[in-house]
Amino acid sequence: MAFAVLNLFMLLLAIVATLAVFATTTRGRTLMTRLGFRDHVAGAASSEDVSYLLSACDGDRAELERRIALERARYPELTEAEHYRFAIRRVFSSRESSAP
């Protein structure tokens, strides 16, 4: 009985460790983003920032990624959260300049 419990514990530990390693890969981070676990990563943009910028891009994820890539190219030393904030500021400034 104790052997079976120990085997089960070791199996669960191996699964958790594998998932933790997977979460650090590019595909893992992409999956975590799609599942909505973004706020738990240090330096990551908040869900509110991502949602706002996505709505400003009319739901077009490719456009959102293009805007973030632009900010990343301009300021490579900043965090993802700061890239999103700069992109959002550009949305505000473009709306102000296009207002009559």
PyMOL commands that set and color helices and strands:
alter all, ss='L'
color gray80, all
select helices_A, chain A and resi 2-22+26-35+38-40+47-56+61-74+80-98
alter helices_A, ss='H'
color red, helices_A
deselect
rebuild
show_as cartoon
